[in-house]
Amino acid sequence: MAAETTRAGNRSGTRTPVLAGTPLLGSLADLKSDSLGTYLRAMREHGDVVRITAGPPGLRAELHCVFSAEGVQQVLATQAANFRKDNAVYQEVRDSFGNGLLTSQDEDYLRQRRLVQPLFTKRRVDGYARAVADETASTLAAWEKAADATVDVADEMMVLALRAVSRILFGTDVDATADVVHRCFPVITEYALRRGYSPLNVPRSWPTPDNKRAAAALDELYGVCDAIIAERRGGAAGEGEGKDLLSLLAAATSAGDGEFDATELREQVLIFLLAGHETTATSLAFSLHLLGRHPGIQSRARAEIAAVLGDRTPGAADLDRLPYLTQVLKEAMRLYPAAPTIGRSSVAAAEVDGHTIPAGADVILAPWVTHRHPRYWPDPERFDPDRFTPEAEAARPRYAWFPFGGGPRACIGQHFSMLESVIALSMILRAYEFEAVDTEVPVSAGITLQTQGPARCRVRRVDA
């Protein structure tokens, strides 16, 4: 193939540079201690496509990391059929949460998407605005009794997002499910991630303490989901004209695709819970924490909210009426993407941003890194919502910002996430002022972005 120069300045077919590591373990220690920092260093030292090795000889993993917007677009969109969800982490998530929309592939995925898509139209999703507003109001009422007027926004937004998505999924059964999910999900996700990154695992059936703890959490989680699904199959409806999301999923059918059986329903529910609460909670928490560190931006956002909403409860139509608040949210999602890394596996050898990715390679995309790429983001660590004016967005490559993935596997719930986040933020900021107590919040990459310390803010009633 003739060599050609890409926008990033790489030569077609160029051998991919390797991040320096130790002779015995490569970059294993760096990835275990700070994977996000390691990926960022790889981009700064070696450019847009970098190989990282990890593990001892014979068990060594080789990661092909793609950091440029152009390369990301090739992997997720233009060459999406060649990059599949076949890596070890996805398999562990499948083994825990089932083969739902997040993890399924090929005809399974297409069938599920066709059945689920009508439930995620803009009109349908806009109907969930009231449930989000009600759960946000409950959270605000609880803050009236906050000790020392201080709240950990990471913890609080996790509870709010979980209750909101549980209510939308299960209707009046929210209390029965939210507590179980809150207790069991961390056990299961940490277990799946630990196994996904380990070169050797014992079978899940072996009675090790780790396996037994995860199995108990899965049994409890499956049990509560299966009980509610059985009620829906028996005709018992949730709230909201009998049309909570689970009721709609249970009724979803088409001539060509049939319907979901009980196991498939549980798998879709678990994936919606996994993808639908931790991601939105992360975006909300860091939006509030960043505003707590930038009072001028916080005041500007609050002024917009006051002018648009006054004292009324926000609805779906307000999403387009709060452009600056939306910019705040997008900038928080740039700096703290809820899915900081995305994994794929190549089917055949392919050229990505001028470098050859071999067949069977593990490919890592890192929104955490691409969202800090100086080619697209001057002074990338600075919090600046004006990066997301319509003019600024139009001037950047499409995949310079991709918190919801992209291409044919783009997140089906992205409109819901934005709707939930803008409604919740508008109500919270109208009621409270925020001042960050913890000026830095350490994070790590799990299945979603995980805080490794508190994200506390002092809160004060705006009308106090």
Stockholm file with secondary structure:
# STOCKHOLM 1.0

chainA/1-464         MAAETTRAGNRSGTRTPVLAGTPLLGSLADLKSDSLGTYLRAMREHGDVVRITAGPPGLRAELHCVFSAEGVQQVLATQAANFRKDNAVYQEVRDSFGNGLLTSQDEDYLRQRRLVQPLFTKRRVDGYARAVADETASTLAAWEKAADATVDVADEMMVLALRAVSRILFGTDVDATADVVHRCFPVITEYALRRGYSPLNVPRSWPTPDNKRAAAALDELYGVCDAIIAERRGGAAGEGEGKDLLSLLAAATSAGDGEFDATELREQVLIFLLAGHETTATSLAFSLHLLGRHPGIQSRARAEIAAVLGDRTPGAADLDRLPYLTQVLKEAMRLYPAAPTIGRSSVAAAEVDGHTIPAGADVILAPWVTHRHPRYWPDPERFDPDRFTPEAEAARPRYAWFPFGGGPRACIGQHFSMLESVIALSMILRAYEFEAVDTEVPVSAGITLQTQGPARCRVRRVDA
#=GR chainA/1-464 SS CCCCBCTTCCBTTBCCCBCCCBTTTBTHHHHHHHHHHHHHHHHHHHCSEEEEEESSTTSCEEEEEECSHHHHHIIIIITGGGEESCSHHHHHHHHHHCSCTTTCCHHHHHHHHHHHGGGGSHHHHHTTHHHHHHHHHHHHHHHTTCGGGEEEHHHHHHHHHHHHHHHHHHGGGHHHHHHHHHHHHHHHHHHHHHHHHCSCCCCTTSCCHHHHHHHHHHHHHHHHHHHHHHHHHTTCCCHHHHCCHHHHHHHCEETTTEECCHHHHHHHHHHHHHHHHHHHHHHHHHHHHHHHHCHHHHHHHHHHHHHHHTTSCCCGGGGGGCHHHHHHHHHHHHHSCSSCCEEEEESSCEEETTEEECTTCEEEECHHHHTTCTTTSSSTTSCCGGGGSHHHHHTSCGGGCCTTCCGGGCCTTHHHHHHHHHHHHHHHHHHEEEEESSSCCCEEESSSEEESSCCEEEEEETTC
#=GC SS_cons         CCCCBCTTCCBTTBCCCBCCCBTTTBTHHHHHHHHHHHHHHHHHHHCSEEEEEESSTTSCEEEEEECSHHHHHIIIIITGGGEESCSHHHHHHHHHHCSCTTTCCHHHHHHHHHHHGGGGSHHHHHTTHHHHHHHHHHHHHHHTTCGGGEEEHHHHHHHHHHHHHHHHHHGGGHHHHHHHHHHHHHHHHHHHHHHHHCSCCCCTTSCCHHHHHHHHHHHHHHHHHHHHHHHHHTTCCCHHHHCCHHHHHHHCEETTTEECCHHHHHHHHHHHHHHHHHHHHHHHHHHHHHHHHCHHHHHHHHHHHHHHHTTSCCCGGGGGGCHHHHHHHHHHHHHSCSSCCEEEEESSCEEETTEEECTTCEEEECHHHHTTCTTTSSSTTSCCGGGGSHHHHHTSCGGGCCTTCCGGGCCTTHHHHHHHHHHHHHHHHHHEEEEESSSCCCEEESSSEEESSCCEEEEEETTC
//
